[in-house]
Amino acid sequence: MKTLLASILMIVATFQAATAQTTASANSQTVTGKWAGSFDGASSGKFELVLNQDSNGKLTGQVIMITDDGNRYPIDLKTAVWEKEQLSASYADPSDGDEVSFTGKLADPGLKGTWKADGGQSVGTWQVSRAK
């Protein structure tokens, strides 16, 4: 009887873990793809956000800064996590190596959130929509 109960509990736990992993992976796919938008605050401009998901469900990607003259500067994300319906990501500013972090949530018609840099001394908001 104890063996049967232990087997049932193990099957239930395995099913719940698989369901949670599938749900997290499916939710991450909600934010994958190419986004375009702007940021403002301590500095402002336009950027693109490209988010990919590998076979293990891990998010990766780039922020592509767009200058006023149209030049594009891609920067690889150091971190990117979609958890509890929120995106949290960071990258190293290529000009000085400082970490820039940002968080955001889905907001019709795209994503929007806040960013910070310079240890929290520089802050602002950002928003993106699906790029065409």
Secondary structure, 3 states (H helix, E strand, C coil): CHHHHHHHHHHHHHHHHHHHHHHHHHHHHCCCEEEEEEEEECCCEEEEEEEEECCCCCEEEEEEEECCCCCEEEEECCEEEEECCEEEEEEECCCCCCEEEEEEEEECCEEEEEEEEHHHCEEEEEEEEECC
